[in-house]
Amino acid sequence: MNLELRTILSSIPPRTTGRRGRPGDIVNLLFIGPEKSLRQALCESGWTEIPRTMSRSAWCGLKELFSRKTLTRFPPMNTYRLLGKKQDMNFVQVIRPVLERHHFRLWKLPHQTSQGEDIWCGSANYDLTLRIWDFSHHPHPNIDKERDYIRETLSLCPWVHRLSYLDFPRPALTGKNDKGYAYFTDGKILWVELK
């Protein structure tokens, strides 16, 4: 790993901040490149961007229902923070509407690489089912499976220059997220270099 990547990774906390300021989900994605390439790569790899707000997500969900389409943009994803900032983007691949989905959040970092490229951090996990009493999704405890699935979906994408795993400098290998769901990880982060 080169010095610049090591510096970037050391500036990122290993976990997001969730409900009531509690430690949230693991940071396990790093994209480097322009926003246009990022959105294009994800769209062409089968990912759907969903709104960041409840009201916008509900509106999109109603439009999908009235059009007799599968619900992909509802329910919304909870707000998590990284470096004090709410996520910039949310992406999903729905398996069972409302209940089960692949998903991740992305945050654009406030700085760029020495070549002027944007840096995006992400947090991914797989929602297995919905816990009704607090309307939260129960994630698969092995969060590396979702990270690896994202790599698989991007592996043939023409907008991706390189896919690689990097060792996170301060990994949180096991624990519970802000909703009390247990997780475990090997501590690696997926690095996606975009064209």
LINQUITA-V965466 format. One record per residue. N is the residue number from 1. RES is the residue in one letter. D_CENTER is the distance of its C-alpha to the mean C-alpha in Angstrom with 2 decimals. Layout:
BEGIN
n & res & d_center
N & RES & D_CENTER
N & RES & D_CENTER
END
This chain:
BEGIN
n & res & d_center
1 & M & 22.47
2 & N & 24.02
3 & L & 24.73
4 & E & 22.48
5 & L & 19.32
6 & R & 20.63
7 & T & 21.18
8 & I & 17.71
9 & L & 16.20
10 & S & 18.90
11 & S & 17.98
12 & I & 14.48
13 & P & 14.59
14 & P & 13.33
15 & R & 11.88
16 & T & 10.73
17 & T & 13.53
18 & G & 13.68
19 & R & 16.70
20 & R & 20.02
21 & G & 18.75
22 & R & 18.00
23 & P & 15.67
24 & G & 12.29
25 & D & 9.47
26 & I & 9.46
27 & V & 8.05
28 & N & 7.97
29 & L & 7.01
30 & L & 9.59
31 & F & 10.64
32 & I & 14.21
33 & G & 15.99
34 & P & 16.84
35 & E & 14.82
36 & K & 17.06
37 & S & 16.36
38 & L & 12.57
39 & R & 12.99
40 & Q & 15.83
41 & A & 14.24
42 & L & 11.43
43 & C & 14.19
44 & E & 16.64
45 & S & 14.49
46 & G & 14.39
47 & W & 11.19
48 & T & 12.08
49 & E & 10.95
50 & I & 11.80
51 & P & 13.54
52 & R & 12.58
53 & T & 15.92
54 & M & 17.68
55 & S & 20.69
56 & R & 19.11
57 & S & 17.07
58 & A & 20.38
59 & W & 22.31
60 & C & 20.18
61 & G & 20.47
62 & L & 24.21
63 & K & 24.62
64 & E & 23.02
65 & L & 25.36
66 & F & 28.39
67 & S & 27.70
68 & R & 27.49
69 & K & 24.09
70 & T & 21.44
71 & L & 19.20
72 & T & 15.81
73 & R & 15.05
74 & F & 16.18
75 & P & 15.57
76 & P & 13.30
77 & M & 10.32
78 & N & 11.68
79 & T & 11.70
80 & Y & 10.47
81 & R & 11.89
82 & L & 11.62
83 & L & 15.12
84 & G & 16.37
85 & K & 14.32
86 & K & 12.34
87 & Q & 9.03
88 & D & 10.23
89 & M & 8.25
90 & N & 6.68
91 & F & 6.91
92 & V & 8.77
93 & Q & 11.58
94 & V & 14.11
95 & I & 16.49
96 & R & 18.64
97 & P & 18.42
98 & V & 17.44
99 & L & 17.40
100 & E & 15.25
101 & R & 12.07
102 & H & 9.27
103 & H & 6.01
104 & F & 2.31
105 & R & 3.15
106 & L & 5.20
107 & W & 8.58
108 & K & 11.67
109 & L & 13.91
110 & P & 17.51
111 & H & 19.12
112 & Q & 19.34
113 & T & 20.55
114 & S & 24.34
115 & Q & 24.32
116 & G & 22.77
117 & E & 19.37
118 & D & 16.28
119 & I & 13.69
120 & W & 9.95
121 & C & 7.85
122 & G & 4.24
123 & S & 3.74
124 & A & 3.94
125 & N & 7.32
126 & Y & 10.01
127 & D & 11.96
128 & L & 15.60
129 & T & 17.56
130 & L & 18.20
131 & R & 20.17
132 & I & 22.60
133 & W & 24.15
134 & D & 21.15
135 & F & 19.10
136 & S & 16.14
137 & H & 14.43
138 & H & 15.48
139 & P & 12.80
140 & H & 14.17
141 & P & 15.32
142 & N & 14.72
143 & I & 11.04
144 & D & 12.16
145 & K & 12.89
146 & E & 9.41
147 & R & 8.78
148 & D & 12.24
149 & Y & 11.85
150 & I & 9.38
151 & R & 12.14
152 & E & 14.71
153 & T & 13.63
154 & L & 13.76
155 & S & 16.91
156 & L & 19.43
157 & C & 17.89
158 & P & 20.52
159 & W & 18.20
160 & V & 16.94
161 & H & 19.50
162 & R & 18.28
163 & L & 15.88
164 & S & 16.53
165 & Y & 15.69
166 & L & 16.53
167 & D & 17.77
168 & F & 16.06
169 & P & 19.15
170 & R & 18.81
171 & P & 16.68
172 & A & 16.66
173 & L & 17.54
174 & T & 18.24
175 & G & 18.28
176 & K & 17.28
177 & N & 14.62
178 & D & 15.97
179 & K & 17.06
180 & G & 18.87
181 & Y & 16.92
182 & A & 17.57
183 & Y & 15.33
184 & F & 16.30
185 & T & 15.04
186 & D & 17.00
187 & G & 15.47
188 & K & 14.44
189 & I & 11.61
190 & L & 11.06
191 & W & 12.68
192 & V & 12.73
193 & E & 15.77
194 & L & 16.24
195 & K & 19.74
END
